[in-house]
Amino acid sequence: MMAFLRFWKDFLIGDDLTLAVGVVAGIAAVAILHAAGAPAWWALPVAVAATMALSLRRAIRRPKG
């Protein structure tokens, strides 16, 4: 059972928790905007781009080694 749970954790989260949380937050933002009747097509690309930029910034600042 633990191996099964570890597989899903590695599959869904992978190497960077920030990216996983950012995508989930983007999907939630799309759902909220859609439920409010607002145009929601732009929210997910913006969320993904922002989380990628944050993740890359953190990776560049991380010391080598």
mmCIF file of the N, C-alpha and C atoms, coordinates in Angstrom:
data_MODEL
# 
_entry.id   MODEL 
# 
loop_
_atom_site.group_PDB 
_atom_site.id 
_atom_site.type_symbol 
_atom_site.label_atom_id 
_atom_site.label_alt_id 
_atom_site.label_comp_id 
_atom_site.label_asym_id 
_atom_site.label_entity_id 
_atom_site.label_seq_id 
_atom_site.pdbx_PDB_ins_code 
_atom_site.Cartn_x 
_atom_site.Cartn_y 
_atom_site.Cartn_z 
_atom_site.occupancy 
_atom_site.B_iso_or_equiv 
_atom_site.pdbx_formal_charge 
_atom_site.auth_seq_id 
_atom_site.auth_comp_id 
_atom_site.auth_asym_id 
_atom_site.auth_atom_id 
_atom_site.pdbx_PDB_model_num 
ATOM 1   N N  . MET A 1 1  ? 0.819   -1.185 0.000   1.00 0.00 ? 1  MET A N  1 
ATOM 2   C CA . MET A 1 1  ? 0.000   0.000  0.000   1.00 0.00 ? 1  MET A CA 1 
ATOM 3   C C  . MET A 1 1  ? 0.872   1.261  0.000   1.00 0.00 ? 1  MET A C  1 
ATOM 4   N N  . MET A 1 2  ? 1.934   1.270  0.769   1.00 0.00 ? 2  MET A N  1 
ATOM 5   C CA . MET A 1 2  ? 2.806   2.444  0.842   1.00 0.00 ? 2  MET A CA 1 
ATOM 6   C C  . MET A 1 2  ? 3.486   2.706  -0.502  1.00 0.00 ? 2  MET A C  1 
ATOM 7   N N  . ALA A 1 3  ? 3.870   1.651  -1.212  1.00 0.00 ? 3  ALA A N  1 
ATOM 8   C CA . ALA A 1 3  ? 4.485   1.835  -2.523  1.00 0.00 ? 3  ALA A CA 1 
ATOM 9   C C  . ALA A 1 3  ? 3.494   2.470  -3.495  1.00 0.00 ? 3  ALA A C  1 
ATOM 10  N N  . PHE A 1 4  ? 2.247   2.073  -3.416  1.00 0.00 ? 4  PHE A N  1 
ATOM 11  C CA . PHE A 1 4  ? 1.200   2.637  -4.264  1.00 0.00 ? 4  PHE A CA 1 
ATOM 12  C C  . PHE A 1 4  ? 1.023   4.123  -3.977  1.00 0.00 ? 4  PHE A C  1 
ATOM 13  N N  . LEU A 1 5  ? 0.988   4.500  -2.698  1.00 0.00 ? 5  LEU A N  1 
ATOM 14  C CA . LEU A 1 5  ? 0.838   5.900  -2.314  1.00 0.00 ? 5  LEU A CA 1 
ATOM 15  C C  . LEU A 1 5  ? 2.070   6.722  -2.709  1.00 0.00 ? 5  LEU A C  1 
ATOM 16  N N  . ARG A 1 6  ? 3.274   6.137  -2.560  1.00 0.00 ? 6  ARG A N  1 
ATOM 17  C CA . ARG A 1 6  ? 4.484   6.835  -2.975  1.00 0.00 ? 6  ARG A CA 1 
ATOM 18  C C  . ARG A 1 6  ? 4.498   7.079  -4.477  1.00 0.00 ? 6  ARG A C  1 
ATOM 19  N N  . PHE A 1 7  ? 4.013   6.093  -5.244  1.00 0.00 ? 7  PHE A N  1 
ATOM 20  C CA . PHE A 1 7  ? 3.929   6.268  -6.694  1.00 0.00 ? 7  PHE A CA 1 
ATOM 21  C C  . PHE A 1 7  ? 3.057   7.469  -7.032  1.00 0.00 ? 7  PHE A C  1 
ATOM 22  N N  . TRP A 1 8  ? 1.872   7.564  -6.437  1.00 0.00 ? 8  TRP A N  1 
ATOM 23  C CA . TRP A 1 8  ? 0.968   8.660  -6.760  1.00 0.00 ? 8  TRP A CA 1 
ATOM 24  C C  . TRP A 1 8  ? 1.517   9.999  -6.297  1.00 0.00 ? 8  TRP A C  1 
ATOM 25  N N  . LYS A 1 9  ? 2.191   10.024 -5.159  1.00 0.00 ? 9  LYS A N  1 
ATOM 26  C CA . LYS A 1 9  ? 2.832   11.261 -4.710  1.00 0.00 ? 9  LYS A CA 1 
ATOM 27  C C  . LYS A 1 9  ? 3.900   11.690 -5.710  1.00 0.00 ? 9  LYS A C  1 
ATOM 28  N N  . ASP A 1 10 ? 4.764   10.780 -6.126  1.00 0.00 ? 10 ASP A N  1 
ATOM 29  C CA . ASP A 1 10 ? 5.803   11.109 -7.096  1.00 0.00 ? 10 ASP A CA 1 
ATOM 30  C C  . ASP A 1 10 ? 5.206   11.485 -8.450  1.00 0.00 ? 10 ASP A C  1 
ATOM 31  N N  . PHE A 1 11 ? 4.132   10.824 -8.847  1.00 0.00 ? 11 PHE A N  1 
ATOM 32  C CA . PHE A 1 11 ? 3.505   11.090 -10.137 1.00 0.00 ? 11 PHE A CA 1 
ATOM 33  C C  . PHE A 1 11 ? 2.830   12.452 -10.157 1.00 0.00 ? 11 PHE A C  1 
ATOM 34  N N  . LEU A 1 12 ? 2.118   12.797 -9.098  1.00 0.00 ? 12 LEU A N  1 
ATOM 35  C CA . LEU A 1 12 ? 1.366   14.048 -9.078  1.00 0.00 ? 12 LEU A CA 1 
ATOM 36  C C  . LEU A 1 12 ? 2.218   15.247 -8.697  1.00 0.00 ? 12 LEU A C  1 
ATOM 37  N N  . ILE A 1 13 ? 3.107   15.081 -7.743  1.00 0.00 ? 13 ILE A N  1 
ATOM 38  C CA . ILE A 1 13 ? 3.905   16.202 -7.262  1.00 0.00 ? 13 ILE A CA 1 
ATOM 39  C C  . ILE A 1 13 ? 5.243   16.269 -7.981  1.00 0.00 ? 13 ILE A C  1 
ATOM 40  N N  . GLY A 1 14 ? 5.863   15.148 -8.211  1.00 0.00 ? 14 GLY A N  1 
ATOM 41  C CA . GLY A 1 14 ? 7.142   15.145 -8.906  1.00 0.00 ? 14 GLY A CA 1 
ATOM 42  C C  . GLY A 1 14 ? 8.239   15.771 -8.077  1.00 0.00 ? 14 GLY A C  1 
ATOM 43  N N  . ASP A 1 15 ? 9.077   16.559 -8.740  1.00 0.00 ? 15 ASP A N  1 
ATOM 44  C CA . ASP A 1 15 ? 10.236  17.156 -8.073  1.00 0.00 ? 15 ASP A CA 1 
ATOM 45  C C  . ASP A 1 15 ? 9.928   18.481 -7.391  1.00 0.00 ? 15 ASP A C  1 
ATOM 46  N N  . ASP A 1 16 ? 8.862   19.142 -7.810  1.00 0.00 ? 16 ASP A N  1 
ATOM 47  C CA . ASP A 1 16 ? 8.634   20.498 -7.321  1.00 0.00 ? 16 ASP A CA 1 
ATOM 48  C C  . ASP A 1 16 ? 7.191   20.666 -6.862  1.00 0.00 ? 16 ASP A C  1 
ATOM 49  N N  . LEU A 1 17 ? 7.007   20.799 -5.577  1.00 0.00 ? 17 LEU A N  1 
ATOM 50  C CA . LEU A 1 17 ? 5.675   20.986 -5.003  1.00 0.00 ? 17 LEU A CA 1 
ATOM 51  C C  . LEU A 1 17 ? 5.050   22.304 -5.468  1.00 0.00 ? 17 LEU A C  1 
ATOM 52  N N  . THR A 1 18 ? 5.882   23.307 -5.717  1.00 0.00 ? 18 THR A N  1 
ATOM 53  C CA . THR A 1 18 ? 5.383   24.605 -6.158  1.00 0.00 ? 18 THR A CA 1 
ATOM 54  C C  . THR A 1 18 ? 4.591   24.485 -7.459  1.00 0.00 ? 18 THR A C  1 
ATOM 55  N N  . LEU A 1 19 ? 5.102   23.710 -8.401  1.00 0.00 ? 19 LEU A N  1 
ATOM 56  C CA . LEU A 1 19 ? 4.401   23.538 -9.672  1.00 0.00 ? 19 LEU A CA 1 
ATOM 57  C C  . LEU A 1 19 ? 3.068   22.828 -9.485  1.00 0.00 ? 19 LEU A C  1 
ATOM 58  N N  . ALA A 1 20 ? 3.055   21.805 -8.659  1.00 0.00 ? 20 ALA A N  1 
ATOM 59  C CA . ALA A 1 20 ? 1.807   21.069 -8.425  1.00 0.00 ? 20 ALA A CA 1 
ATOM 60  C C  . ALA A 1 20 ? 0.762   21.964 -7.771  1.00 0.00 ? 20 ALA A C  1 
ATOM 61  N N  . VAL A 1 21 ? 1.163   22.735 -6.785  1.00 0.00 ? 21 VAL A N  1 
ATOM 62  C CA . VAL A 1 21 ? 0.230   23.634 -6.100  1.00 0.00 ? 21 VAL A CA 1 
ATOM 63  C C  . VAL A 1 21 ? -0.236  24.739 -7.040  1.00 0.00 ? 21 VAL A C  1 
ATOM 64  N N  . GLY A 1 22 ? 0.659   25.253 -7.864  1.00 0.00 ? 22 GLY A N  1 
ATOM 65  C CA . GLY A 1 22 ? 0.304   26.300 -8.808  1.00 0.00 ? 22 GLY A CA 1 
ATOM 66  C C  . GLY A 1 22 ? -0.715  25.847 -9.833  1.00 0.00 ? 22 GLY A C  1 
ATOM 67  N N  . VAL A 1 23 ? -0.569  24.648 -10.335 1.00 0.00 ? 23 VAL A N  1 
ATOM 68  C CA . VAL A 1 23 ? -1.528  24.125 -11.311 1.00 0.00 ? 23 VAL A CA 1 
ATOM 69  C C  . VAL A 1 23 ? -2.886  23.901 -10.659 1.00 0.00 ? 23 VAL A C  1 
ATOM 70  N N  . VAL A 1 24 ? -2.895  23.353 -9.460  1.00 0.00 ? 24 VAL A N  1 
ATOM 71  C CA . VAL A 1 24 ? -4.165  23.146 -8.750  1.00 0.00 ? 24 VAL A CA 1 
ATOM 72  C C  . VAL A 1 24 ? -4.826  24.494 -8.454  1.00 0.00 ? 24 VAL A C  1 
ATOM 73  N N  . ALA A 1 25 ? -4.048  25.485 -8.056  1.00 0.00 ? 25 ALA A N  1 
ATOM 74  C CA . ALA A 1 25 ? -4.604  26.818 -7.801  1.00 0.00 ? 25 ALA A CA 1 
ATOM 75  C C  . ALA A 1 25 ? -5.144  27.439 -9.086  1.00 0.00 ? 25 ALA A C  1 
ATOM 76  N N  . GLY A 1 26 ? -4.463  27.213 -10.190 1.00 0.00 ? 26 GLY A N  1 
ATOM 77  C CA . GLY A 1 26 ? -4.945  27.720 -11.474 1.00 0.00 ? 26 GLY A CA 1 
ATOM 78  C C  . GLY A 1 26 ? -6.257  27.083 -11.887 1.00 0.00 ? 26 GLY A C  1 
ATOM 79  N N  . ILE A 1 27 ? -6.369  25.792 -11.696 1.00 0.00 ? 27 ILE A N  1 
ATOM 80  C CA . ILE A 1 27 ? -7.625  25.103 -12.023 1.00 0.00 ? 27 ILE A CA 1 
ATOM 81  C C  . ILE A 1 27 ? -8.742  25.597 -11.119 1.00 0.00 ? 27 ILE A C  1 
ATOM 82  N N  . ALA A 1 28 ? -8.438  25.816 -9.852  1.00 0.00 ? 28 ALA A N  1 
ATOM 83  C CA . ALA A 1 28 ? -9.445  26.354 -8.931  1.00 0.00 ? 28 ALA A CA 1 
ATOM 84  C C  . ALA A 1 28 ? -9.868  27.760 -9.347  1.00 0.00 ? 28 ALA A C  1 
ATOM 85  N N  . ALA A 1 29 ? -8.910  28.576 -9.783  1.00 0.00 ? 29 ALA A N  1 
ATOM 86  C CA . ALA A 1 29 ? -9.242  29.930 -10.229 1.00 0.00 ? 29 ALA A CA 1 
ATOM 87  C C  . ALA A 1 29 ? -10.150 29.896 -11.459 1.00 0.00 ? 29 ALA A C  1 
ATOM 88  N N  . VAL A 1 30 ? -9.870  28.982 -12.382 1.00 0.00 ? 30 VAL A N  1 
ATOM 89  C CA . VAL A 1 30 ? -10.728 28.838 -13.563 1.00 0.00 ? 30 VAL A CA 1 
ATOM 90  C C  . VAL A 1 30 ? -12.141 28.443 -13.145 1.00 0.00 ? 30 VAL A C  1 
ATOM 91  N N  . ALA A 1 31 ? -12.257 27.511 -12.227 1.00 0.00 ? 31 ALA A N  1 
ATOM 92  C CA . ALA A 1 31 ? -13.581 27.065 -11.770 1.00 0.00 ? 31 ALA A CA 1 
ATOM 93  C C  . ALA A 1 31 ? -14.341 28.210 -11.097 1.00 0.00 ? 31 ALA A C  1 
ATOM 94  N N  . ILE A 1 32 ? -13.643 28.990 -10.283 1.00 0.00 ? 32 ILE A N  1 
ATOM 95  C CA . ILE A 1 32 ? -14.293 30.105 -9.588  1.00 0.00 ? 32 ILE A CA 1 
ATOM 96  C C  . ILE A 1 32 ? -14.734 31.179 -10.584 1.00 0.00 ? 32 ILE A C  1 
ATOM 97  N N  . LEU A 1 33 ? -13.867 31.519 -11.514 1.00 0.00 ? 33 LEU A N  1 
ATOM 98  C CA . LEU A 1 33 ? -14.224 32.526 -12.516 1.00 0.00 ? 33 LEU A CA 1 
ATOM 99  C C  . LEU A 1 33 ? -15.386 32.060 -13.387 1.00 0.00 ? 33 LEU A C  1 
ATOM 100 N N  . HIS A 1 34 ? -15.349 30.794 -13.780 1.00 0.00 ? 34 HIS A N  1 
ATOM 101 C CA . HIS A 1 34 ? -16.429 30.258 -14.608 1.00 0.00 ? 34 HIS A CA 1 
ATOM 102 C C  . HIS A 1 34 ? -17.759 30.263 -13.854 1.00 0.00 ? 34 HIS A C  1 
ATOM 103 N N  . ALA A 1 35 ? -17.717 29.879 -12.590 1.00 0.00 ? 35 ALA A N  1 
ATOM 104 C CA . ALA A 1 35 ? -18.941 29.865 -11.781 1.00 0.00 ? 35 ALA A CA 1 
ATOM 105 C C  . ALA A 1 35 ? -19.498 31.277 -11.598 1.00 0.00 ? 35 ALA A C  1 
ATOM 106 N N  . ALA A 1 36 ? -18.610 32.268 -11.598 1.00 0.00 ? 36 ALA A N  1 
ATOM 107 C CA . ALA A 1 36 ? -19.050 33.650 -11.447 1.00 0.00 ? 36 ALA A CA 1 
ATOM 108 C C  . ALA A 1 36 ? -19.530 34.249 -12.767 1.00 0.00 ? 36 ALA A C  1 
ATOM 109 N N  . GLY A 1 37 ? -19.361 33.508 -13.846 1.00 0.00 ? 37 GLY A N  1 
ATOM 110 C CA . GLY A 1 37 ? -19.798 33.985 -15.150 1.00 0.00 ? 37 GLY A CA 1 
ATOM 111 C C  . GLY A 1 37 ? -18.784 34.859 -15.858 1.00 0.00 ? 37 GLY A C  1 
ATOM 112 N N  . ALA A 1 38 ? -17.575 34.936 -15.340 1.00 0.00 ? 38 ALA A N  1 
ATOM 113 C CA . ALA A 1 38 ? -16.519 35.744 -15.949 1.00 0.00 ? 38 ALA A CA 1 
ATOM 114 C C  . ALA A 1 38 ? -15.741 34.907 -16.965 1.00 0.00 ? 38 ALA A C  1 
ATOM 115 N N  . PRO A 1 39 ? -15.106 35.542 -17.940 1.00 0.00 ? 39 PRO A N  1 
ATOM 116 C CA . PRO A 1 39 ? -14.238 34.792 -18.864 1.00 0.00 ? 39 PRO A CA 1 
ATOM 117 C C  . PRO A 1 39 ? -13.087 34.160 -18.084 1.00 0.00 ? 39 PRO A C  1 
ATOM 118 N N  . ALA A 1 40 ? -12.880 32.875 -18.256 1.00 0.00 ? 40 ALA A N  1 
ATOM 119 C CA . ALA A 1 40 ? -11.900 32.162 -17.441 1.00 0.00 ? 40 ALA A CA 1 
ATOM 120 C C  . ALA A 1 40 ? -10.775 31.541 -18.255 1.00 0.00 ? 40 ALA A C  1 
ATOM 121 N N  . TRP A 1 41 ? -10.779 31.726 -19.566 1.00 0.00 ? 41 TRP A N  1 
ATOM 122 C CA . TRP A 1 41 ? -9.811  31.039 -20.412 1.00 0.00 ? 41 TRP A CA 1 
ATOM 123 C C  . TRP A 1 41 ? -8.370  31.456 -20.111 1.00 0.00 ? 41 TRP A C  1 
ATOM 124 N N  . TRP A 1 42 ? -8.168  32.649 -19.627 1.00 0.00 ? 42 TRP A N  1 
ATOM 125 C CA . TRP A 1 42 ? -6.837  33.197 -19.438 1.00 0.00 ? 42 TRP A CA 1 
ATOM 126 C C  . TRP A 1 42 ? -6.198  32.805 -18.110 1.00 0.00 ? 42 TRP A C  1 
ATOM 127 N N  . ALA A 1 43 ? -6.962  32.338 -17.159 1.00 0.00 ? 43 ALA A N  1 
ATOM 128 C CA . ALA A 1 43 ? -6.447  32.123 -15.802 1.00 0.00 ? 43 ALA A CA 1 
ATOM 129 C C  . ALA A 1 43 ? -5.432  30.982 -15.719 1.00 0.00 ? 43 ALA A C  1 
ATOM 130 N N  . LEU A 1 44 ? -5.690  29.892 -16.391 1.00 0.00 ? 44 LEU A N  1 
ATOM 131 C CA . LEU A 1 44 ? -4.763  28.753 -16.282 1.00 0.00 ? 44 LEU A CA 1 
ATOM 132 C C  . LEU A 1 44 ? -3.412  29.034 -16.935 1.00 0.00 ? 44 LEU A C  1 
ATOM 133 N N  . PRO A 1 45 ? -3.363  29.600 -18.153 1.00 0.00 ? 45 PRO A N  1 
ATOM 134 C CA . PRO A 1 45 ? -2.032  29.930 -18.697 1.00 0.00 ? 45 PRO A CA 1 
ATOM 135 C C  . PRO A 1 45 ? -1.254  30.914 -17.825 1.00 0.00 ? 45 PRO A C  1 
ATOM 136 N N  . VAL A 1 46 ? -1.940  31.869 -17.232 1.00 0.00 ? 46 VAL A N  1 
ATOM 137 C CA . VAL A 1 46 ? -1.267  32.834 -16.360 1.00 0.00 ? 46 VAL A CA 1 
ATOM 138 C C  . VAL A 1 46 ? -0.730  32.134 -15.110 1.00 0.00 ? 46 VAL A C  1 
ATOM 139 N N  . ALA A 1 47 ? -1.530  31.248 -14.523 1.00 0.00 ? 47 ALA A N  1 
ATOM 140 C CA . ALA A 1 47 ? -1.096  30.522 -13.324 1.00 0.00 ? 47 ALA A CA 1 
ATOM 141 C C  . ALA A 1 47 ? 0.093   29.617 -13.627 1.00 0.00 ? 47 ALA A C  1 
ATOM 142 N N  . VAL A 1 48 ? 0.057   28.928 -14.749 1.00 0.00 ? 48 VAL A N  1 
ATOM 143 C CA . VAL A 1 48 ? 1.165   28.035 -15.108 1.00 0.00 ? 48 VAL A CA 1 
ATOM 144 C C  . VAL A 1 48 ? 2.427   28.846 -15.379 1.00 0.00 ? 48 VAL A C  1 
ATOM 145 N N  . ALA A 1 49 ? 2.308   29.938 -16.117 1.00 0.00 ? 49 ALA A N  1 
ATOM 146 C CA . ALA A 1 49 ? 3.483   30.775 -16.392 1.00 0.00 ? 49 ALA A CA 1 
ATOM 147 C C  . ALA A 1 49 ? 4.070   31.349 -15.104 1.00 0.00 ? 49 ALA A C  1 
ATOM 148 N N  . ALA A 1 50 ? 3.219   31.788 -14.210 1.00 0.00 ? 50 ALA A N  1 
ATOM 149 C CA . ALA A 1 50 ? 3.700   32.358 -12.947 1.00 0.00 ? 50 ALA A CA 1 
ATOM 150 C C  . ALA A 1 50 ? 4.399   31.300 -12.089 1.00 0.00 ? 50 ALA A C  1 
ATOM 151 N N  . THR A 1 51 ? 3.832   30.116 -11.999 1.00 0.00 ? 51 THR A N  1 
ATOM 152 C CA . THR A 1 51 ? 4.466   29.080 -11.180 1.00 0.00 ? 51 THR A CA 1 
ATOM 153 C C  . THR A 1 51 ? 5.752   28.578 -11.825 1.00 0.00 ? 51 THR A C  1 
ATOM 154 N N  . MET A 1 52 ? 5.798   28.538 -13.154 1.00 0.00 ? 52 MET A N  1 
ATOM 155 C CA . MET A 1 52 ? 7.046   28.148 -13.824 1.00 0.00 ? 52 MET A CA 1 
ATOM 156 C C  . MET A 1 52 ? 8.131   29.188 -13.562 1.00 0.00 ? 52 MET A C  1 
ATOM 157 N N  . ALA A 1 53 ? 7.775   30.468 -13.650 1.00 0.00 ? 53 ALA A N  1 
ATOM 158 C CA . ALA A 1 53 ? 8.749   31.526 -13.386 1.00 0.00 ? 53 ALA A CA 1 
ATOM 159 C C  . ALA A 1 53 ? 9.256   31.443 -11.945 1.00 0.00 ? 53 ALA A C  1 
ATOM 160 N N  . LEU A 1 54 ? 8.360   31.226 -11.009 1.00 0.00 ? 54 LEU A N  1 
ATOM 161 C CA . LEU A 1 54 ? 8.756   31.089 -9.605  1.00 0.00 ? 54 LEU A CA 1 
ATOM 162 C C  . LEU A 1 54 ? 9.664   29.879 -9.402  1.00 0.00 ? 54 LEU A C  1 
ATOM 163 N N  . SER A 1 55 ? 9.313   28.775 -10.013 1.00 0.00 ? 55 SER A N  1 
ATOM 164 C CA . SER A 1 55 ? 10.111  27.565 -9.878  1.00 0.00 ? 55 SER A CA 1 
ATOM 165 C C  . SER A 1 55 ? 11.499  27.740 -10.500 1.00 0.00 ? 55 SER A C  1 
ATOM 166 N N  . LEU A 1 56 ? 11.565  28.357 -11.673 1.00 0.00 ? 56 LEU A N  1 
ATOM 167 C CA . LEU A 1 56 ? 12.861  28.588 -12.314 1.00 0.00 ? 56 LEU A CA 1 
ATOM 168 C C  . LEU A 1 56 ? 13.717  29.566 -11.514 1.00 0.00 ? 56 LEU A C  1 
ATOM 169 N N  . ARG A 1 57 ? 13.075  30.573 -10.971 1.00 0.00 ? 57 ARG A N  1 
ATOM 170 C CA . ARG A 1 57 ? 13.809  31.543 -10.152 1.00 0.00 ? 57 ARG A CA 1 
ATOM 171 C C  . ARG A 1 57 ? 14.417  30.875 -8.925  1.00 0.00 ? 57 ARG A C  1 
ATOM 172 N N  . ARG A 1 58 ? 13.632  30.011 -8.295  1.00 0.00 ? 58 ARG A N  1 
ATOM 173 C CA . ARG A 1 58 ? 14.142  29.283 -7.130  1.00 0.00 ? 58 ARG A CA 1 
ATOM 174 C C  . ARG A 1 58 ? 15.260  28.336 -7.522  1.00 0.00 ? 58 ARG A C  1 
ATOM 175 N N  . ALA A 1 59 ? 15.153  27.682 -8.681  1.00 0.00 ? 59 ALA A N  1 
ATOM 176 C CA . ALA A 1 59 ? 16.167  26.737 -9.123  1.00 0.00 ? 59 ALA A CA 1 
ATOM 177 C C  . ALA A 1 59 ? 17.475  27.449 -9.467  1.00 0.00 ? 59 ALA A C  1 
ATOM 178 N N  . ILE A 1 60 ? 17.384  28.650 -10.038 1.00 0.00 ? 60 ILE A N  1 
ATOM 179 C CA . ILE A 1 60 ? 18.579  29.397 -10.401 1.00 0.00 ? 60 ILE A CA 1 
ATOM 180 C C  . ILE A 1 60 ? 19.295  29.903 -9.150  1.00 0.00 ? 60 ILE A C  1 
ATOM 181 N N  . ARG A 1 61 ? 18.541  30.288 -8.144  1.00 0.00 ? 61 ARG A N  1 
ATOM 182 C CA . ARG A 1 61 ? 19.123  30.814 -6.910  1.00 0.00 ? 61 ARG A CA 1 
ATOM 183 C C  . ARG A 1 61 ? 19.693  29.732 -6.012  1.00 0.00 ? 61 ARG A C  1 
ATOM 184 N N  . ARG A 1 62 ? 19.277  28.474 -6.228  1.00 0.00 ? 62 ARG A N  1 
ATOM 185 C CA . ARG A 1 62 ? 19.730  27.352 -5.394  1.00 0.00 ? 62 ARG A CA 1 
ATOM 186 C C  . ARG A 1 62 ? 21.225  27.113 -5.634  1.00 0.00 ? 62 ARG A C  1 
ATOM 187 N N  . PRO A 1 63 ? 22.010  26.961 -4.588  1.00 0.00 ? 63 PRO A N  1 
ATOM 188 C CA . PRO A 1 63 ? 23.448  26.720 -4.762  1.00 0.00 ? 63 PRO A CA 1 
ATOM 189 C C  . PRO A 1 63 ? 23.714  25.373 -5.428  1.00 0.00 ? 63 PRO A C  1 
ATOM 190 N N  . LYS A 1 64 ? 24.748  25.347 -6.227  1.00 0.00 ? 64 LYS A N  1 
ATOM 191 C CA . LYS A 1 64 ? 25.129  24.117 -6.940  1.00 0.00 ? 64 LYS A CA 1 
ATOM 192 C C  . LYS A 1 64 ? 25.792  23.173 -5.950  1.00 0.00 ? 64 LYS A C  1 
ATOM 193 N N  . GLY A 1 65 ? 25.587  21.874 -6.219  1.00 0.00 ? 65 GLY A N  1 
ATOM 194 C CA . GLY A 1 65 ? 26.303  20.896 -5.409  1.00 0.00 ? 65 GLY A CA 1 
ATOM 195 C C  . GLY A 1 65 ? 25.418  20.101 -4.636  1.00 0.00 ? 65 GLY A C  1 
# 
